[in-house]
Amino acid sequence: MLEMTIDIVDKGHNLHLENKDFSSLDPHLRRLRTLPYVFTSSLLQKFPRTTPGIYTVTGGRQIGKTTLLKQWIASLLEQGVNPKNIVFLTGETIVDHMSLISVIQDQLSSMDQDQIGFLIVDEVTYIKEWDRGIKYLADLGKFENTIVMLTGSDLMLMQDARKRFPGRRGAAEQVDFHLFPLSFKEFVDMKEGTNIHAIDTLFRLFDTYLQHGGFMTAINDFAQYGHIKKSTYTTYSDWIRGDCLKRYKKESYLQEFLKAIMVTYGTQITWNSLTRRVSFIEHHRTLQDYADLLASMDAVLIQSALLEHKLVGAPKKAKKLWFTDPFIFHAIKTWLCPEMVGPNTSVFVENIVVAHSMRHYPTYYIKAEGEVDVAYIKDNQFWPIEVKWTNQLHPKDLKQVQKYKNGLILGKNKEATQINGLPCLPLPQYLYENS
């Protein structure tokens, strides 16, 4: 029975059944041994071990979700979990929910029913109507003794489907996990250890972070070659293009939209004003659709202006469009317009502060008489931050943030100081301590 069921799935993803060293056999884990740096996400410590239920891991393409799952399998094996009770399925090889039901039932029947089973379905959103299959099996009680881990790169579909599983998720305190690219702190700690770091070290590492961001492939390219390989950029841009085409989007529209983002990067735009910058797309709602899709893929951030009295975004005011990581900008630029002169470094610095803030809090910008780059919501109030990546700070450039008693300035200065009563902190140090 075991041989028959394993033939149904990809043997290459289930090499833990070979009764040998899984970390040496598995292609994802074996490749890690050849790289300068290997990252172990803190999510591994939060993943379930003993509580059955339906769990999800979301995150963008090429940030290491599959590798994270393989590391989880390795840790489960080290803790003595029966290899036969761990199964890894990939949604790329399963057509629809009926096939999913059949494969999962076969796999569950081969497990030791006296022990908890671990069923992983990677990139489940590739499977047509996958949520129907999972709900059907849950309603039959098939997961009463099983930890089901579902992953997907489409946050919108995952969030919508989660609503279909009320009462079926299990008793764990946390059932949904999100894997981001490495934060600046995670990058520094991986590269230098978790000791106290000199301010010069943080600034030096921040300079490289501006180029490779938190993508491990790019980080290792930089460590090995001193630059990021074109093939690394191409791999990411190919995923963006491919995933959009799978959702019946037009490649010409996608290219126009991405180019429009790049030439307006970090500036305030409306959907109507952005429409005037593209030749193929005539209606602003089409641009919104592409923006929402790329946001659901963890590729784009949409930063709204803040309604200060309501602590929500202002729907009618201009927005800012960012990529979620500097690496994505560079990858898209390499694909679409390598000759383009990109924005200055200060724009990417602001981008990083916005992206890090959005990981933890609802994050906006303030547009009043002046502008404040970041305003995040915490403890039922907003906290304004102005980013100034220049050698000299001029009080006139800070007139809006100075109107708020809890305002903060992040700058290029290497020592904490004050400007007109507001704290001005070294930006890399702030990111390290708050990300």
N, C-alpha and C positions, 0 to 999 in steps of 0.2 A: 504493500500500500504506500509506503514511504517513497519508493522509487517512482511509482506512478505519479504521485502528487507533485514531486519535485520536477518531473518532466514537464508539468504544466507551466511552471514558473521558470524564471531565469536562474539557472544554476550558478551563474557568475555572481549573483547577489546573495547567494545562500551557501557560501563556501564554509561557513561555520559547521555545516553538517559533515564535513570531511574528516572530523575528529583530529584535526591538526591545528597548528597555530593560526587562528583566523586573521590576526594582524599581518601575518606574513603572506597569506594567501589572497586576501581581498585586494582588488586592484586599487581602490581608493586609499586604503590604509597603507598599502605597500608603497604607493607613490609618495606619501608623506615622509617616508624615510629618506627620500632623495632631496628633500627641500631644506633650505637654510632655516626656515621658521615654520613651526607647527603651532596652530592656535587651538586651545581647548576651551570651548565656550562654557560660561557659567551655567548655561541652560542644562548641561549634563547633570548637574547636582539637583536640578529641579524636576527632571523628568521622572515619571512614575515608576515605581518598582514593585509595589504590592497592592495598589488600588485599581481594580478593574474599571474600565470606562472608555469613552471615546474622546481622544485628545487630538489636538491639531498643532502643527508647526507651520507657520507661514513665513514668507520672506522672499525677496527678489531673486532673480536668476543669478547663478554663478557666485553666490556668497557662501556656499558650503553646506546646504541643508542635507544632501545625501551623505557627505563625509561625516557630518554631525551624527546622523543616524547610525552609520557604521561604527563610529566611536562608542555610541550607546550600546550597540550589540556587543562590542568587545568588552565593555565594562560589565554588562550583564553576565557574559560568560565567565569573567574573572570572579564574579560573585557566586558562581555555581549554578546559574540557571541552566536547565537541561537544553542543549542545543536544538533538540527536536521541537521545543516549545517556542522557538523564535523563527518567524517567517518574514521575509522581505519580498514585497511585491512592488513592481513599478507600473504606474499607470500608463506608461508609454506603450505597453504591450497588451493592454486589456481594452477591448473595444467599447463595451457598454455595461450597464448595471447588471444585466442577466449573466454575462460572462464573469463579472466581478463576484456575484453571488455564488456561482458554481465553483470558482477557484477558491474562494474563502472557505466554503463549506468543506471542500476536500482537504484544505490545509488544517482546519480546526480538527477534523476527524483523526488526523495523524498525530495530534498532540497528546501528551500525558494529561488526562483529565483531572488528575489529582493535584496538579500544579497550575499556577497561573501561566497563561499563554501570552505571547507578545506578537502581535500582528502589525506589521508596518506596511502602509500603502503610500509609496512615494509618488509625488505629483499626481494625486488622485483626481485633480480637476481635468486631466486629459481624458478621463473616462466619461462617456456620455451618460448623463443622469446618474452619476455615481452616488449621489445622496439618497436616491430611491433604494439602491442596493444596500447601503449601510443601514438605513432606517428599517428596511424589511428584516434584515438579520438581527438587528437590535430588538425589534418587536417579537421575534421568535425566541428571544432569550439566548441567542448564540454567543453573546459577548459577556455573559454573567461572570465568567472566570477568565476574561481576556482583556488585556490592555491593548486597545486599538489606537495606533498612532497614524494620523493622516497628515500628509504634507501637500502644500500647493503654493504656487507662485502668484496666483490670482487672488488677491485679498478680498475683492468684491464677491466673487463666487463663494469663497470659503465662509465669509461673514453671513451671506444670505443662507447658505445651506445649514449653518449652525443653528439657525432659528427653527429648523425642521426637527431638531433632536431634543426638545424639552423633556426633562426627566430621564434622559437616556445617557447623559454624559458621565455619570458616576459621582462618587462622593468626595473626590479630591478637591482641595481648596483652589488649585489652579489647573485648568484643563486646556487653556489656549496659550501657546507660546509663539513669540515672534523673534526670528533671527535677523539681526541687522548686520551690515558691514561692521568691521571692527571700529569701535569708538577710538578717539585719540588716546584715551587712557589704556584701553585694551591693547592698542598697538605699542605704546611705550612699555607697558608691563611685559608684553611678550618679548620685546627686543632687548630690554635693559633690566628686567626683573622688577620686583615691587618695592625696592628700596627707595628712600627719599632721593629725588633727582635734582641736580643743580639746574638753575634756571637756564643756563646756556645750553644744557642738554635738551631741555624741553623745546627751546626755540629751534635748535638744530633738527630735531626729529619732526617738529611741526612743518619745517620747510619741505621735508620729503613727503609728509602726509598730504600736503597740498597737491602732490603729483599722483600718488597711488591710492590715496584715500584708504578705505578699510577693506579693500578686496585682496584676499590672500594671494591670489595668482599674481596680481600686480606688485604686491609687496615683495614676493619672492623673486620676481623678475628684477626688481630694482636692486635687491640684495646680490643677485648673481651676476647681473650684466651692467648695472649702473643706469639702466633705463628700462622702460616697459616695452616688451616686444610688440610689434604690430599685430602678430597673431593673437595676442592676448586681447588687444582692443577689438579685433575682428570677431573673436569668439563671442564677446559680449554683444556687440552690435548685431551679429547674426541672430542671437536669441531674441533681442528686441524686435527685430524685423519678423522673425518666424512666428513669435507669439502673437504679434498683431495680425499677421496674415491668417493665422488659425482662427482668429475672431472676426474674420471677413472684413478686415480693414484694408484700404488701398495703400500700397507702398508709396505711391506718388504723394498722397495726402500726408502720410506719416513723415516723409522726408521734408515736405513743406512746413509742417507743424514744428518739427524738431529744429529746422533752420530758423524759424521765427523765434523760438525760445532762445536760441543761441545769440541772435543779434539784439535781443532785448533783455539779455540775462541780468537779473537782479534789479530791473527797473519796474516801475509801476505800469501795468498794462490793463486794458479792458479787452473783453473778447472781441468787441467791434474793432478796436484799434489793431488788434493782432490780425484780424481778418484782412485788413488792408495791406498787410505785409506778405500775403500769400497769393499766388496766382491761380491755383486750382480750386481753392476752397472759397465758396461764396457766402456761406452762412455761418454765423458765429457759433451756432449750436453744434455744428460739426467739429469745430475746434474744441469745444467743451467736452464732447464725447471722447476725443483723442486724449485730452488732458486727463479726464477721469479714468480712462483705460490705463494710461501709463502710470497714474497714481496708484491704481489697484495692483500694478505690477511692481510697486516699490521702486520705480524709476524716476518719478517726478513728484515734487512737493508743490502744493498750491497754498501759498501764504496770503491770507486775506487781511484786510485792514480791520482794526479792532473798533467795535462800538464800546467805548469805555464804560458807559453807564449800564450796559447789559452784559459785558464780558463775553461777547460772542462776535463772530465775524460780520462785517458789513457787506451784505450781499450785493449792493449796488455800487460799491466803491471798487477802485482798481485793485488788482491782485499782483503778486509777484510769483513767477514760475521759476523753480529751481530743480536741478537734478538732486537726487538724494545723496550723492557722493561725488567728489571731484573727479574720480576715475570715470564715472559715466559721461561727464562732459567731454573729457579727453577722448573717450572711445567713440562717442557720436561725432565729434569733430574729425577724428581720423577717418571715419566712414564717409561723411557727407562733404566736408569742406576743409581738408587738411591745410589749405593755403590761408584760411581765415586767421586773422589776428584776434586772439581771444581777449576777454576782458582782463583788466589789470588784477594783480594779486589780491587787492583789498576786496574785490567782489567775491572771489573764492573763499576768502577768510570769513566774510559775512555768511556765505553759503553754509560753511561748516558749522558756524554757531547756530544758525537757524535749524539745520538738520539735526544737530545734537539735542537742541531744545525740544523739537517735535517728537523725539523718541519718548519723552517723559511727560510732556504737558501740552495742552492746547496752546498753539503759538501763532501770534499775529505780528503785524507791524502797526505803528501808529502814524496816521496822517492827519495832522492838524495844521497849525500855522507853520510848523516844521515837521520833520519826520524822525521817528525812532525806529531803529532797525528791527528790534525784537521786543515783543511784549508777551510773556508767557503767563498762563493763569495757574495760580497755586494759592491754596488757602482762601479761596473766594476773593482774590484780588489779583490785579495784574502787576507784573514786575518788569519794568522797562530797562532795556539794555541797548546802549549805543556802541557800535563797533567802529573803531578808528584805527586802521592799520597804516599809520603814517608816523614819520619821525618827529613831527611837531603837532601838538594839539592846540587848536585855537578855540577859545571860549565861544566865539560867535557861531562855530559849527555845532555847538552843543546846546543851543538855546532851548530846544524842545525837551530834551531829556532832563534838563535842569529844572523843569517845572514840576518834577515828581520827586518827592522826598526819598522814595526808595529806588531812585534811578541808579544805574551802574554803567560805568564806561569800561570797555575792554580795549586795551591798546597794545602798542608795540614796546611800551616801556617795560624794563626788566625789574623794576621795583614798584611796589604799591605806593600810590600817591593819592592826592586829592586835587580836584579841579572845582573851584567854586562850591566846595562843600560836598561834592559827590566823590565816592571812591573810584579810582582809576586803577584797574588791576592788570597785570601781565596776562594777555589773552591765552597763550598756551598753558600757563599755570592754572587759570580758571577752568579751562576745558578739562585738564587732567583731573582736577579735584571735583568736577561736577558732571562727569559723563560716565 
